[in-house]
Amino acid sequence: MKSKCRKTLEAVFSQPTRSNIKWADIEKLFEAVGALVLEGDGSRVRIIKDTTKLATHRPHPGKEAKPYQVEAAREFLLALGVTP
């Protein structure tokens, strides 16, 4: 895993939940762990790895993930067994 993805992983798992992580960086992290990022209608996106799935919306109009999106990403990564 590249150092930028490692930093994003650490940011996703930091407490309290951060609200300044770019969603694009979280998507790159998902791809780095082997997950498939599927486009949906509008801002919808589905992330799938094996039998683990996450359905969410990309943040808009800003680029930073909302705290609930970061928490959902953390739960998805924990389900995959990915931790910093």
N, C-alpha and C positions, 0 to 999 in steps of 0.2 A: 504494500500500500504506500502510495506517495505521501510525502510529509504534509502536504496541504490537506489531504484526506484525513490523516492522523490528527491534525489540528482541529479539523471540523468535527471528527469523532469526539475528541476531548471537549469541544464546545457544546456538543449535543448532550453530553453526559454531565456537564457542570451544573452545580446547584448554587444559587437558585437558577431556575430555567432562564436562559438568555433569550432576548428578543432582537438581537442584532446579527443573527447568522443569516447569510444569504441563502435563499431557497435553492438556487442553482448549485451552491456548494454541497448542500444536503443531497441533491439528486446525484451529483458526481460521487459522493460517498456511497450511495446505494449501488451505483454501477460498479464501484470498486470492490464491493463485497459480492458481486455477481448477480445482483437483482436486475430485473427487467423493468424499465420505466416506460409505461404505455400512455400515450396521449388519449384524452377523452374529449368530450365536447367542451368548448370554452376553456376554462382554466382547470378543468378536471384532469386528474392524473392518477393512475394506478401503478403501484409498485408491487412486483411479484417475485418471490424467490421460493422455489419448491412449492410447498403448500401454504406458505405465509404470505398474506396480502395486506396491503395498506391502500385505502382509497381516500383521497383528499383533494383539495383545491390548491392551486398555486396562489400565493399571496398577490393581491393587487389592491391598489395601484402601486404599492411599494414592492421592493425586492426582498426585504427581510421576512423571514418566517415568523409567524405569530407564536407566542409561547405554547399554545395548544398544539400547533403543528410540530414544534420541536419535541414536545412530550410524546406525540404520536410516533415521530421518527425514532425516539429513544425506545419506546415499547416494541416497535418493529425490529429494531436492531437487537434488542434483548431476546426476542423470540427466535432470532437467527443465531443467537449465541455470540454476537459481536459486542465486545466491550473494549474500552481503552486500555 
